[in-house]
Amino acid sequence: MTDDPEWPTEWLRAVLSQAVMRVLAGGTTYGYAISVQLEAAGFGKVKGGTLYPLLARLEAAGLVLVEWRAGEGGPGRKYYELTPSGRRSLAQQTERWTRFVSVTRPHLQDTTEDPHE
């Protein structure tokens, strides 16, 4: 998924579709640009073998539209755009993720001492 060992793969897998949709909420773009934005946001390098199947799943679910555009002096590219359903899904997922973090953060940051020490 990523060459960056900083984040466990299962953590990235849990949030990657939201992160990709968040990038697309900023406007229509192509796969490599999505990957660059995710890396700049701190997700590490997201490989094409992870990103493109994810984008295909989002398209199949009706959350993303795909359009081929001719390249300027090079090969064409697929451009991705959130559908209205994708925007609603992103808002719902973000709200749920925020609630999940608010539940898990206090538990994981529990500073009580281990009675076994």
Long-range contacts (C-beta under 8 A, 24 or more apart in sequence): 1-46, 1-47, 1-50, 2-43, 2-44, 2-45, 2-46, 2-47, 2-50, 3-44, 3-45, 3-47, 4-43, 4-44, 4-45, 6-44, 7-43, 7-44, 12-43, 12-44, 12-46, 15-97, 16-43, 16-46, 16-50, 16-54, 17-54, 17-57, 17-58, 17-93, 18-90, 18-93, 18-94, 18-97, 19-43, 20-51, 20-54, 20-55, 20-58, 21-58, 21-63, 21-64, 21-82, 21-86, 21-89, 21-90, 21-93, 22-90, 22-94, 24-64, 24-80, 24-81, 24-82, 24-86, 25-82, 25-87, 25-90, 27-81, 28-67, 28-79, 28-80, 28-81, 29-79, 29-80, 30-77, 30-78, 30-79, 30-80, 31-55, 31-77, 31-78, 31-80, 34-80, 55-80, 58-86, 62-86, 63-89
